[in-house]
């Protein structure tokens, strides 16, 4: 785990911290001329028509520093297959107006626990005296006054779900919300403002006062772009605004499927999938701000028990479905052309596309606005194809699972039941939500499949579009089996040329040759994994690959039959290692390089080992 010490605005580092050894030491500055963090909130007191509480001001600064620190310390990246470097440990030294207040043990513990759940990182805070100059902070309404006093705050990103929350609040609940946005680019700010102008035309009874806050890096590009702390910054801006206005309700909207944070494949576990609106984060945030803010605020998600399509139906019911086209939901919106604001292949785009189709809003969410139409366009190998397949596979698995068994299949659901909830009623609501989502997704797949049967028969669809993948039942195939088939073909083609002029020296020589082949094709199979404990002895496979399902790892062993006398030894090794991997809950593939044809009956040899579940043997020549 990477340990990072982050000094904020020249805050005095405690002597004990200064003596420690750190993997990373960084500074964050937003006051000096060479500042690398823009934190523009200076007119908060003017916007809110009253003096801002000093603890509330500190909270915004703390959230901004955390947001900046998150971006300057890199996680493991795509090659960190085992997540060894995903988790980081931060120690932040931050100047505040009231160090005695912020160093309260319970307050620090709640702050650290909330961020730990949100990010999967460790967080430790050291507060020193010293308040940054306020003139560099701007938080302002787009109008100089409030025509009527607001009664709520909506965190407004400009995405589809936040738009649905605003429309429902004004048109159905008759609320008068202030909209609070976080912007990091002028483009984001521009589309938020256009959307608010449209809202004013549709719902003239309210002015939609808007606070747009600049908090962004300045200078160099972020080293880490996952931005799991953005939810804390965003929620803090909303809560502080609400507290200063005497408004209790702070709305942070996301459809319930996204909020649950369930892994649709084994690569997305924990905070690898965002927890920005997870019920537990919302509860931890409310518990924390209750101790900080001078007036009570309650962050909540009105879409907690709704699917994407059910959320989008709000626009249709209230006669403003055309506004959907003005929202942007893509995770990769930065730098995208106006004609294609959505990539089409990220999880947000896929979720939006399915939801709009089920809600009969495709006329207001045009397919041509997506760079890739997942149903009929080829999907690139890797994340685009995996996400599309996983999205359908997840829905199919939920459909096949009985409601009473969903919590066993997805134990992450227990985190979605809060201490204040009626546990039974909440569990039933969550199970019902999952089932509705699954049926809606499968209905879209089945309908699209039926409409494209002529194209499938004519062979005019790309083989890697989602409908073709479904037609070939790729969404049903275990990714481990795909890896085995692919690896076997690679070794059958690649190993003979490598050893054409010589025989392998030993088994390690064979392993090195395999590693070279894998490096050459940039595969997602990696050499070795951390030690696995067995009978007090550490063991590890030669290679491994991450699959999906309850036992996600595929462990790969290379065996070399240098002569017939080695045959019994190889059989013993495979038998014992297969037992070890099964006990570890892993699947195993044993590739036997038999260039001298020591094995007489290939099928009989393989069958003897493959009787056990999750064990495969392939012979390579």
C-alpha positions as a printed Julia matrix, in Angstrom:
621×3 Matrix{Float64}:
   0.0     0.0     0.0
   1.3     3.43   -0.95
   1.67    5.8     2.02
   1.38    9.51    1.22
   1.97   12.61    3.34
   0.18   15.65    1.92
   0.94   19.14    3.26
  -1.85   21.62    2.52
  -1.01   25.33    2.14
   2.24   25.17    4.1
   0.54   23.81    7.23
   3.08   22.94    9.91
   3.88   19.21    9.75
   4.02   17.54   13.19
   7.52   16.41   14.08
   6.45   12.77   14.41
   5.13   12.73   10.83
   8.21   14.45    9.46
  10.44   11.69   10.81
   8.48    8.88    9.14
   9.34    7.34    5.8
   6.78    8.03    3.07
   6.33    6.62   -0.42
   4.97    9.98   -1.55
   5.3    13.49   -0.13
   3.21   16.17   -1.83
   2.09   19.79   -1.36
  -1.26   21.29   -2.25
  -1.43   25.07   -2.56
  -4.4    27.26   -3.37
  -3.21   30.57   -1.91
   0.15   31.34   -3.48
   0.92   32.44   -7.03
   2.06   28.92   -7.94
  -1.12   27.31   -6.63
  -2.1    23.95   -8.09
  -5.65   23.91   -6.7
  -8.34   26.4    -7.65
 -10.78   26.65   -4.75
 -13.12   29.49   -5.68
 -15.7    30.0    -2.95
 -15.08   33.59   -1.84
 -18.61   35.02   -2.18
 -20.38   32.35   -0.17
 -21.58   34.87    2.43
 -22.97   37.15   -0.3
 -24.71   34.29   -2.09
 -26.28   32.97    1.08
 -27.1    36.43    2.43
 -25.43   35.76    5.75
 -22.02   35.2     7.3
 -20.71   31.71    6.7
 -20.03   29.63    9.79
 -16.29   29.03   10.18
 -16.68   25.28   10.62
 -18.75   25.13    7.44
 -16.03   27.04    5.6
 -13.41   24.66    6.97
 -15.49   21.7     5.79
 -15.47   22.92    2.18
 -11.72   23.48    2.32
 -11.09   20.06    3.84
 -13.22   18.42    1.13
 -11.31   20.33   -1.56
  -7.94   19.29   -0.16
  -9.08   15.66    0.02
 -10.3    15.87   -3.57
  -6.94   17.26   -4.7
  -4.91   14.72   -2.73
  -6.91   11.9    -4.29
  -5.72   13.02   -7.74
  -2.0    13.42   -7.03
  -1.31    9.91   -5.71
  -1.64    7.21   -8.34
  -3.46    3.93   -7.79
  -2.15    0.78   -9.42
  -3.61    1.32  -12.89
  -4.72   -1.25  -15.46
  -1.74   -3.56  -14.9
  -2.38   -3.79  -11.18
  -4.52   -6.88  -11.74
  -4.45   -7.97   -8.12
  -5.35   -4.53   -6.8
  -2.09   -4.49   -4.86
  -1.72   -0.75   -5.35
  -5.4     0.25   -5.61
  -5.59    1.12   -1.93
  -3.54    4.05   -0.61
  -3.02    5.54    2.84
  -3.14    9.31    3.18
  -2.01   11.57    5.99
  -3.18   15.15    5.37
  -1.95   18.17    7.33
  -4.59   20.89    6.9
  -4.89   24.49    8.18
  -8.28   25.26    9.73
  -9.86   28.07   11.71
 -10.48   25.95   14.82
  -7.97   23.07   15.27
  -9.38   22.11   18.7
 -12.78   21.5    17.13
 -11.48   19.39   14.24
  -9.18   17.25   16.37
 -12.07   15.88   18.42
 -11.63   12.11   18.4
 -15.18   11.2    17.4
 -15.27   13.8    14.66
 -12.0    12.57   13.14
 -13.09    8.96   13.38
 -16.32    9.69   11.52
 -14.51   11.63    8.82
 -11.93    8.88    8.34
 -14.54    6.07    8.36
 -16.69    7.86    5.78
 -13.76    8.42    3.42
 -12.45    4.9     3.93
 -15.78    3.44    2.8
 -16.09    5.87   -0.1
 -12.58    5.34   -1.49
 -11.13    2.06   -0.11
  -8.2     4.17    1.11
  -6.92    4.9     4.61
  -7.22    8.51    5.78
  -5.6    10.33    8.71
  -5.93   14.05    9.44
  -3.76   16.51   11.32
  -5.25   19.98   11.76
  -3.21   23.11   12.41
  -4.11   26.73   12.96
  -4.3    29.0     9.93
  -7.14   30.03    7.63
  -6.55   30.48    3.89
  -7.41   33.9     2.49
 -11.02   34.07    1.44
 -10.59   36.28   -1.6
  -9.67   33.25   -3.71
 -12.97   31.51   -3.03
 -16.11   32.15   -5.07
 -19.5    30.56   -4.57
 -22.19   32.63   -6.19
 -25.75   32.51   -7.46
 -26.29   33.3   -11.12
 -28.73   35.98   -9.91
 -27.8    38.6    -7.29
 -30.78   37.89   -5.08
 -33.19   35.16   -4.07
 -36.7    36.03   -5.23
 -38.28   33.57   -2.85
 -36.65   31.64   -0.08
 -35.61   28.12   -1.2
 -36.61   25.07    0.82
 -34.18   22.45   -0.49
 -30.88   21.9    -2.26
 -30.36   19.64   -5.28
 -26.85   18.6    -6.24
 -27.01   19.21   -9.96
 -24.38   17.53  -12.17
 -26.13   18.0   -15.5
 -26.64   14.25  -15.82
 -29.93   12.47  -16.4
 -30.6    11.36  -12.81
 -29.95   14.78  -11.26
 -32.29   16.32  -13.87
 -35.0    13.82  -12.94
 -34.59   14.73   -9.27
 -34.94   18.46  -10.02
 -38.05   17.97  -12.17
 -39.7    15.75   -9.58
 -38.86   18.18   -6.77
 -40.39   21.18   -8.56
 -43.23   19.66  -10.6
 -44.48   16.97   -8.23
 -43.24   17.77   -4.72
 -43.69   21.55   -5.23
 -40.27   22.28   -3.73
 -38.16   25.38   -4.42
 -34.61   24.03   -4.71
 -31.28   25.78   -5.01
 -29.13   23.92   -7.53
 -25.51   23.35   -6.51
 -22.96   22.17   -9.06
 -19.3    21.3    -9.03
 -17.54   22.22  -12.24
 -14.01   21.47  -13.31
 -14.18   22.75  -16.93
 -15.94   25.53  -18.81
 -17.69   22.95  -20.97
 -19.34   21.28  -17.96
 -20.47   24.68  -16.71
 -21.89   25.56  -20.15
 -24.11   22.51  -20.45
 -25.31   22.89  -16.83
 -26.34   26.51  -17.53
 -28.12   25.56  -20.77
 -30.06   22.9   -18.93
 -31.07   25.33  -16.17
 -32.28   27.84  -18.75
 -34.43   25.08  -20.26
 -35.81   24.23  -16.82
 -36.85   27.86  -16.34
 -38.79   27.74  -19.6
 -40.6    24.54  -18.67
 -41.27   25.45  -15.03
 -41.64   29.22  -14.85
 -42.98   29.08  -11.3
 -39.41   28.81   -9.92
 -36.2    30.68  -10.77
 -33.82   27.75  -10.17
 -31.07   29.74   -8.41
 -27.75   28.1    -9.17
 -24.44   27.91   -7.33
 -21.59   26.61   -9.46
 -18.36   25.95   -7.59
 -14.91   25.83   -9.16
 -12.74   23.23   -7.47
 -10.18   21.78   -9.84
  -6.51   21.05  -10.39
  -4.37   23.72  -11.95
  -1.26   23.11  -13.99
  -0.28   19.46  -14.41
  -2.69   16.68  -15.28
  -4.04   14.5   -12.49
  -1.99   11.37  -11.82
  -5.13    9.54  -10.67
  -8.49   10.08  -12.38
 -10.82    7.72  -10.48
 -11.87   10.66   -8.24
 -13.67    8.6    -5.61
 -13.54   11.59   -3.24
 -15.56   13.83   -5.56
 -18.76   12.65   -3.85
 -17.51   13.99   -0.51
 -16.67   17.36   -2.05
 -19.99   17.53   -3.88
 -22.06   16.55   -0.84
 -20.14   19.0     1.35
 -20.92   21.89   -1.0
 -24.6    21.01   -0.89
 -24.72   20.54    2.87
 -22.89   23.81    3.59
 -25.18   25.72    1.24
 -28.24   24.17    2.85
 -26.99   24.85    6.36
 -26.3    28.5     5.61
 -29.76   28.93    4.08
 -31.49   27.05    6.89
 -32.52   24.3     4.42
 -32.62   20.74    5.72
 -33.2    18.62    2.57
 -30.11   18.02    0.42
 -30.86   15.84   -2.6
 -28.09   13.7    -4.12
 -29.77   11.65   -6.84
 -28.74    8.46   -8.58
 -30.81    5.49   -9.63
 -30.89    2.64   -7.15
 -28.98    0.12   -9.25
 -25.95    2.4    -9.47
 -26.24    3.32   -5.78
 -26.14   -0.33   -4.69
 -22.56   -0.7    -5.96
 -23.05   -4.36   -6.89
 -20.22   -5.85   -8.99
 -21.48   -6.72  -12.49
 -18.19   -8.57  -12.95
 -15.33   -9.63  -10.72
 -13.14   -6.73  -11.82
 -15.53   -4.25  -10.19
 -15.55   -4.86   -6.45
 -15.52   -2.52   -3.49
 -14.82    1.07   -4.45
 -13.6     0.0    -7.91
 -17.25    0.7    -8.72
 -18.26    4.11   -7.45
 -19.96    4.5    -4.05
 -20.84    8.15   -4.57
 -24.54    7.67   -3.75
 -24.32    4.43   -1.79
 -26.78    4.39    1.15
 -23.98    3.7     3.61
 -21.94    6.67    2.37
 -25.02    8.9     2.64
 -25.6     7.68    6.21
 -21.95    8.17    7.22
 -21.92   11.64    5.67
 -25.06   12.69    7.56
 -23.6    11.37   10.81
 -20.42   13.37   10.22
 -22.01   16.7     9.19
 -24.39   16.53   12.14
 -21.35   17.23   14.31
 -19.95   19.97   12.04
 -22.69   22.22   10.71
 -24.58   24.76   12.81
 -27.98   23.69   11.47
 -29.27   20.24   10.57
 -29.02   19.02    7.0
 -30.06   15.62    5.67
 -28.53   14.24    2.5
 -30.83   11.75    0.76
 -31.38   10.01   -2.56
 -35.0    10.14   -3.81
 -34.18    7.57   -6.52
 -32.84    4.97   -4.08
 -35.46    2.35   -5.0
 -35.85    3.13   -8.71
 -34.27    1.69  -11.82
 -32.85    3.95  -14.48
 -35.96    3.72  -16.62
 -38.22    4.43  -13.64
 -36.2     7.55  -12.88
 -36.37    8.73  -16.51
 -40.14    8.27  -16.53
 -40.31   11.39  -14.34
 -39.41   13.48  -17.4
 -42.11   11.9   -19.51
 -44.82   12.23  -16.85
 -44.05   15.93  -16.45
 -43.94   16.73  -20.15
 -40.25   17.59  -20.44
 -38.69   14.45  -21.91
 -36.93   16.62  -24.52
 -34.59   17.79  -21.77
 -33.0    14.35  -21.62
 -31.09   15.11  -24.82
 -29.45   18.08  -23.1
 -27.97   15.98  -20.29
 -24.6    14.24  -20.34
 -24.04   11.0   -18.45
 -20.82    9.69  -20.02
 -17.87    8.83  -17.79
 -15.55    9.9   -20.61
 -17.18   13.18  -21.6
 -13.96   15.19  -21.48
 -12.84   16.17  -24.98
 -15.79   14.53  -26.71
 -17.29   16.28  -29.77
 -20.66   18.0   -29.47
 -22.1    15.57  -32.02
 -21.21   12.56  -29.86
 -21.32   13.62  -26.2
 -21.55    9.96  -25.12
 -18.96    7.27  -25.79
 -21.63    4.57  -25.65
 -19.48    1.9   -24.01
 -18.86    3.07  -20.41
 -21.14    1.74  -17.68
 -23.01    5.06  -17.41
 -23.71    5.16  -21.14
 -24.88    1.54  -21.21
 -27.16    2.08  -18.22
 -28.61    5.25  -19.76
 -29.17    3.62  -23.14
 -31.08    0.67  -21.7
 -33.08    2.94  -19.37
 -34.13    5.32  -22.15
 -35.3     2.44  -24.34
 -37.44    0.9   -21.59
 -38.91    4.33  -20.75
 -39.78    4.8   -24.46
 -37.58    7.88  -24.62
 -35.29    6.89  -27.49
 -36.6     9.81  -29.54
 -35.19   12.05  -26.83
 -31.97   10.08  -26.45
 -30.92    9.58  -30.05
 -28.62    6.6   -30.78
 -26.54    8.74  -33.12
 -25.51   10.89  -30.15
 -23.5     7.89  -28.93
 -20.14    7.3   -30.58
 -20.76    3.55  -30.4
 -24.18    1.89  -30.63
 -23.54   -1.16  -28.47
 -26.37   -3.11  -30.11
 -25.14   -2.89  -33.72
 -21.59   -1.48  -33.72
 -18.45   -3.56  -33.12
 -17.23   -3.46  -29.54
 -13.5    -3.25  -29.0
 -11.84   -6.1   -27.15
 -11.27   -5.36  -23.5
 -13.33   -3.06  -21.31
 -15.98   -2.01  -23.92
 -16.87   -5.6   -24.78
 -16.52   -6.86  -21.22
 -18.82   -4.18  -19.77
 -21.55   -4.78  -22.35
 -21.44   -8.55  -21.87
 -21.26   -8.22  -18.09
 -24.24   -5.86  -18.02
 -26.42   -8.46  -19.74
 -24.93  -11.38  -17.81
 -25.56   -9.63  -14.5
 -29.22   -9.04  -15.4
 -29.61  -12.65  -16.52
 -28.07  -13.97  -13.3
 -30.37  -11.77  -11.2
 -33.39  -12.94  -13.22
 -32.44  -16.58  -12.57
 -31.86  -16.05   -8.85
 -34.81  -16.3    -6.47
 -35.52  -13.12   -4.5
 -34.81  -14.84   -1.21
 -31.38  -15.93   -2.51
 -30.21  -12.54   -3.83
 -28.51  -11.55   -0.57
 -26.5   -14.78   -0.64
 -25.52  -14.2    -4.25
 -24.69  -10.52   -3.66
 -23.69  -10.04    0.01
 -22.83   -6.39   -0.78
 -26.58   -5.79   -0.45
 -26.28   -5.96    3.33
 -24.32   -2.68    3.24
 -27.38   -1.03    1.68
 -29.49   -1.61    4.78
 -28.96    1.24    7.24
 -29.24    1.02   11.04
 -32.34    3.24   10.9
 -34.06    1.16    8.21
 -36.76   -1.43    8.68
 -34.42   -4.27    7.73
 -37.06   -6.62    6.34
 -38.88   -3.96    4.33
 -35.6    -2.57    2.96
 -34.36   -6.02    1.98
 -37.6    -6.68    0.13
 -37.42   -3.3    -1.62
 -33.82   -3.92   -2.72
 -34.63   -7.41   -4.01
 -37.66   -6.09   -5.9
 -35.54   -3.31   -7.41
 -32.94   -5.79   -8.66
 -35.6    -8.03  -10.15
 -37.28   -5.14  -11.99
 -33.93   -3.98  -13.34
 -33.12   -7.49  -14.57
 -36.46   -7.86  -16.34
 -36.11   -4.45  -17.97
 -32.61   -5.18  -19.26
 -33.59   -8.58  -20.63
 -36.68   -7.11  -22.27
 -34.47   -4.64  -24.17
 -32.09   -7.43  -25.26
 -34.93   -9.7   -26.35
 -36.74   -6.92  -28.23
 -33.6    -5.76  -30.02
 -32.65   -9.32  -30.83
 -36.08   -9.99  -32.38
 -35.94   -6.82  -34.47
 -32.49   -7.69  -35.82
 -33.07  -11.36  -36.67
 -32.98  -10.59  -40.45
 -29.58   -8.93  -39.97
 -28.33  -11.88  -37.94
 -29.48  -14.36  -40.6
 -27.94  -12.24  -43.38
 -24.68  -11.94  -41.45
 -24.71   -8.17  -41.77
 -24.08   -7.43  -38.08
 -20.53   -7.17  -36.75
 -19.54  -10.29  -34.86
 -18.61   -8.25  -31.78
 -21.7    -6.07  -31.4
 -23.8    -6.88  -28.36
 -26.61   -8.56  -30.32
 -24.14  -10.82  -32.14
 -22.43  -11.67  -28.86
 -25.81  -12.59  -27.37
 -26.69  -14.64  -30.49
 -23.43  -16.58  -30.11
 -24.16  -16.94  -26.37
 -20.89  -15.23  -25.48
 -22.65  -13.55  -22.57
 -23.23  -17.02  -21.1
 -19.69  -18.27  -21.53
 -17.41  -18.28  -18.52
 -14.49  -15.96  -19.22
 -12.14  -18.62  -17.84
 -13.17  -20.99  -20.65
 -12.53  -18.24  -23.19
  -9.09  -17.68  -21.69
  -8.3   -21.41  -21.85
  -9.32  -21.69  -25.52
  -7.38  -18.57  -26.45
  -4.26  -19.54  -24.51
  -4.23  -23.08  -25.92
  -4.33  -21.77  -29.5
  -1.62  -19.21  -28.73
   0.72  -21.85  -27.29
   0.02  -24.36  -30.05
   0.99  -21.74  -32.64
   3.8   -20.04  -30.73
   5.75  -22.73  -28.86
   6.99  -24.87  -31.8
   8.73  -21.93  -33.55
  10.4   -20.86  -30.32
  11.94  -24.29  -29.77
  12.41  -25.19  -33.42
  16.19  -25.23  -33.24
  16.61  -26.44  -29.67
  14.82  -28.23  -26.89
  13.86  -26.46  -23.64
  16.52  -26.58  -20.97
  13.98  -27.17  -18.23
  10.5   -26.22  -17.08
  11.59  -22.68  -16.24
  12.71  -22.28  -19.84
   9.2   -23.25  -20.98
   7.65  -20.76  -18.58
   9.89  -17.98  -19.89
   8.88  -18.79  -23.46
   5.19  -18.63  -22.51
   5.75  -15.33  -20.73
   7.38  -13.92  -23.87
   4.39  -14.94  -25.98
   1.98  -13.32  -23.52
   3.99  -10.11  -23.38
   4.05  -10.0   -27.17
   0.26  -10.03  -27.45
  -0.27   -7.75  -24.4
  -2.59  -10.29  -22.83
  -4.44   -9.98  -19.54
  -2.67  -13.02  -18.13
  -0.01  -12.16  -15.57
   2.98  -14.04  -14.27
   2.57  -15.37  -10.74
   0.41  -14.08   -7.9
   0.97  -13.51   -4.19
   1.69  -16.63   -2.16
  -1.23  -18.9    -1.29
  -1.04  -20.58    2.11
  -1.3   -24.39    2.12
  -0.27  -26.68    4.99
   2.07  -23.98    6.28
   3.88  -23.71    2.94
   3.61  -20.81    0.49
   2.77  -21.7    -3.1
   1.95  -19.73   -6.22
   1.01  -20.56   -9.82
   3.13  -19.77  -12.86
   0.46  -17.46  -14.39
  -3.02  -16.22  -13.54
  -6.02  -14.52  -15.12
  -9.06  -12.83  -13.57
 -12.43  -14.26  -14.54
 -15.98  -13.76  -13.34
 -18.27  -15.63  -11.01
 -17.98  -16.69   -7.41
 -14.49  -18.14   -7.97
 -12.92  -15.58  -10.22
  -9.25  -16.58  -10.48
  -7.88  -18.91  -13.14
  -4.45  -20.18  -12.11
  -2.2   -21.51  -14.88
   0.68  -23.99  -14.46
   3.18  -24.95  -17.17
   4.56  -28.5   -17.04
   7.34  -29.86  -19.24
   7.66  -33.54  -20.18
  11.33  -33.69  -21.03
  11.24  -37.52  -21.21
   8.97  -40.47  -20.42
  10.57  -40.87  -17.01
   9.2   -37.44  -16.08
   5.59  -38.54  -16.73
   4.83  -39.89  -13.25
   6.31  -36.81  -11.65
   4.16  -34.49  -13.75
   1.02  -36.51  -12.88
   1.83  -36.24   -9.15
   2.51  -32.51   -9.4
  -0.74  -31.81  -11.24
  -2.75  -33.91   -8.78
  -1.34  -32.16   -5.71
  -1.52  -28.64   -7.16
  -5.09  -29.17   -8.36
  -6.04  -30.04   -4.79
  -4.34  -26.89   -3.46
  -6.13  -24.6    -5.91
  -9.53  -26.19   -5.29
  -9.03  -25.66   -1.55
  -8.27  -21.98   -2.28
 -11.52  -21.62   -4.25
  -9.63  -21.14   -7.53
  -9.84  -22.73  -10.97
  -6.72  -24.26  -12.49
  -5.39  -24.9   -15.99
  -2.39  -27.17  -16.45
  -0.61  -26.83  -19.8
   1.73  -29.77  -20.47
   4.38  -29.1   -23.11
   5.01  -32.53  -24.66
   7.29  -31.95  -27.64
   8.54  -35.58  -27.53
   5.02  -37.1   -27.45
   5.54  -38.88  -24.15
   1.77  -39.01  -23.64
   0.28  -41.84  -25.68
  -3.47  -41.14  -25.25
  -4.13  -37.4   -24.91
  -7.83  -37.65  -24.07
  -7.38  -40.32  -21.42
  -4.57  -38.3   -19.84
  -6.67  -35.14  -19.69
  -9.85  -36.89  -18.52
  -8.13  -38.36  -15.47
  -7.5   -34.86  -14.12
 -10.59  -33.06  -15.33
 -13.02  -35.09  -13.23
 -12.7   -32.52  -10.47
 -14.69  -29.28  -10.83
 -12.71  -26.35  -12.14
  -9.6   -28.23  -13.3
  -8.5   -28.3   -16.94
  -5.53  -29.92  -18.66
  -4.29  -29.05  -22.16
  -1.43  -30.72  -24.0
   0.75  -28.45  -26.12
   2.98  -29.67  -28.97
